[in-house]
Amino acid sequence: MTNDIELSANTILAVLAERHGARACLDAAAAAASALDHPTITGLHVRVDPMRDILPTEEMLLPTQERAMEIEAIEEGRALRDVFSTWIAGLDAHVETTWLDIADGVDDEVKALGTQAVLNVMANITPGSRGHARSAFHACLFKTHRPFLVVPSDYVSRKLSRILIGWKDTPPGRRVLDAALPWLRQADAVHLICIGRPDPLELTWAKEHLADHEIAADGAHVERREDVPVGVQLLDEARQFGADWLVTGAYWHTEYAEWIFGGVTEALLGRATLPLFMSH
């Protein structure tokens, strides 16, 4: 366990669970670091027992198959370390970096380290993602209780200029608004939208709260489109605004309810083409 590892203040934890999207994750972490004083970006790779990734129906493996899976895991770790080393070469000198390669349970390690981070960053998982990558993603979203930046695997680094906030006055909504303050201050334009017919005071409260933190934001109520899920409508609004990030609370309902009935978070994660700044 990593109980003896203490991350420095203003650490962004870049969780590198698989090669797919690793560079995009690091580039997004660098963009996020520009809003922090004396930031550190820590690349985390958790080496796992490959046997944890197999399905129950695959438990009877030949020794040669087990060895092949072990070699694959070792090679993936080396490849991720190479990606991190190459990425450092082009990084702004004011950002400190550290690398952690830990052999233990993914859930426990991501939770222990992610809880200390000011922001956790990870590439979005795909249908081809292995079990350990899915575990890491789940831990970032549900177990660290810290803001989580979900990055498309094809993300291209750019200045964080325009941020759209999908606003709903819920506990996750208020938490994510406060968590995003350093990045909202950096943006050139911040736009709040409420989809549907909320209490008019919801939008007023959010704008005044941001103004108290010296952030000027405009806002609008947007009619709910019945032909598309709310998450898809949010992404459409982000596209029209030219947003670099979309800030929103995640899983206001229970995770189980979202999984059964669908929901805003599921739609966002399934279709987003820009980074999603979330807080559960």
N, C-alpha and C positions, 0 to 999 in steps of 0.2 A: 504494500500500500504506500501511498505518497503522503502519509501524515507528516513526514519530516521535510517535505518540500514546501517552501513558502514562496509564492510569486511576489514580485515587486509591485509597488503601487502602479496603477494605470497599465496593467498588463492586459493585452489582447491575446486570448488563447486561440490559436489556429489549429483546429482539430483535423489532422490529416489521416483519415481512416483508409483511404484508397487513392490510387494514382489518378483516377478519373476526377478532374476538377481540382486537383491539388494546387496547381499554379493560380487558378482563379481565386481559390480561397485565400492564398497568400497576398495576391494583389488587392483583394477587397480589404484584408486586414491592414495593409499599408495605407489605403485610402482612409480607413477609419482612424488610423493612428495620427493622422494630420490634425485631428481635432483635440488631441490630448497633450498635456504638458509632460515632458520626459517619458514618452511611452516606451513600452517593451512589447515586442511581439514574440510569443513563445510558440514554437511549432511542437505539436504533440503527436507522437505516433505510439500507439499502444500495441505491442506485439501480443497476439493472442494464440491460443492453442487452435490450430486449424480444425481440430476435431469438433470444436464448438460451432463451426459453420455448416456442418453436414446435417442433412435431414435425418429424422429417426429411421427412415427406411434405408439409409445408407450406412448404418452403424457397423455393418460387417465389411470392413475394408481390408484388403490385402496389405501386408507390410510395405510393399512397393508403392501402393497408393498413398499410404500414410506418409511415407518419406517424401513423395512428390509434393504433397500438400505442405509439408514442413518447409521444403526448399522454396516453394512458391511464396510462402509467408516471409521468409528471410529475404528473398529477392525484392519483394514489395517494400519492405522496410528500407533496404539499401536504396531503392529507386526514389523513395520519398525523401530520404536524406539528401540525395543528389539534387532533387528539385529544390529543396530548401537552400542548399549551399549555392546553387546557381542563382536563385532569386535574391539572395543577400547581396550579391555583387552589384546589383543595380538599385539597391535600397538607399533612401535618404539617410545621410550620416547621423541625423539627430535621433533615429530610432534604434534602440538597443534590441538585440535578438538573442534568444536562447533556444536550444533544442533539447527536447526530452524524448527519450526512447525507453519505454517502460514495459516490462513483461508482467501483466496481471489482468484482472478482469476489466473489460472496457467500461461497464457501467460505473464501477467503483472509482476508477481512475479519472474518468471524465467528470464525474460528480465532484470528487475531492478537489481537483484543480480548477474546474469550471466555476465552482462556487467562489473562488478567490479572484477570478478575472473580472475586469470591468466590462468585458464583452467577449462572448464566445462566437467564433466564426467557423463555418463548415460549408463545404459544397453540398448542394442539394443531392439527396440520394436518387437513384434511378431504379427502374425495374431490375437491372442487372447487379445492383449493389448486394454485397455479401452480408451475412448476418452480423458480423462485427461492426460494419459501417452503419447498419440500421440501429444497432444498440447504441453506438456513439451519438447518432443523431437524436435518438429518443432521450438519452441522458441530457444532452444540451438543452432540449426543449422543455423537459419536464422535471429534471432533477437538480439542476444547478441553481434555479431561481435567480438567474442573471439574464440580462438581455442577450438575444441570440440573433446573429446575422446569417441568414441563409442565402447562399450565393449560387447563381446559375453556373454550371460547369464551363460555359463559354464566356463568362464575364471578362470584359476588357477594362483594365484600369483607367479611371478618369477622375477628374476633380469632382468632389461631392458638392454639387451646386443647387440642385432642386429636389426638395423632399415633399412627398405627398403623405399626409396623415389620414388614414381611414379611421375616423373618430366615432366611437360609441362610448358613452359614459358608463363604463363598467370598471370593476377593480383592475382587470388586466389592462384596460384602456388607459386608466390613470397611471398605472405603473410604467407602461411603455412610454407614455408621454414624458414622465420624469426621467426615465432611463435614457431617453434620446436627447436630452437637453444639450450635451456638449456638441452633438452633431447638428442639431437644429440651429444653434448659434453660428455655426460655420457656414451654413447654407446661404445662398444668395436669395432664395425664394422658398417660402414654406406655405403650403396650401392645405387647409383642413376641409374634409368633406364628410357630411353625414348622409348616408343613403337611407331613403325612406322618409318617414314622417316622425322624427323624434321631437321631443320637447325643445322649442326654440332656445331655451336657456342652456341646453347641452353645448351647443356651438359657442355661445357667448362665454360660458365658463372656460372652455378650453382656450379661446383666444385671449381672454383676460389673464389666465394662468400663464400662458406663454409670454404675454406682455410684462408680467411681473418679473420674468427672467430675461427681460430685454430682448425678446424675440418677437419680431413683427410677423404676424401670419394673417392671411386672408382666409375666408372660409365660405362655404356654400352648402345649402341643402340640395341633394340630388334626388330626383324622383327614382323610386325603385322600379327597375325594369323587370317585368314578370317573365320575360323570355330567356333570361340568363341568371345563373346563380350570383349571389352578392359578391362572392370572391372574384368571379370573372368580371363583373361590373367594376369592381375596384381596380383591377388590372387595366381595364379599358381607360378608366379615368387617369391612371398613372401614365399610360402611354400618351394620352392627349396632352397632359401637363408637361410631358418630357421629363418625368421624374427620374432621378438617379437612384433613389431609394423609396421604398414604400414602408411606412411605419404603421404598425397595427398590433393590437393585442391578439393573443392566440388562445384558442380553445376556451372560450368563456363557458361553454358547456363542458361536461366531463369528456375526457378523451374517448371513453367508450361510446358515449352518445354521438359524438362527432363521427366516429368510425361507422356506427350503425346507420345514422341518418344523413351522413354527409355534413358539410358545413363550410363556413367561410375559409377556415384554415386549410382544409383539405383541398379546396378549389385553388387557393393561392399556391400551395406547395406543388400542386400538380401542373400548374400552367405558368408560373412566374418566369419572366425573362429578365427581371431586374432583382437586385438584392432586396430581401425582406427583413426588416428590423422588427423582431417580435419579442414579446415577453408574456410568459404564461402566468 
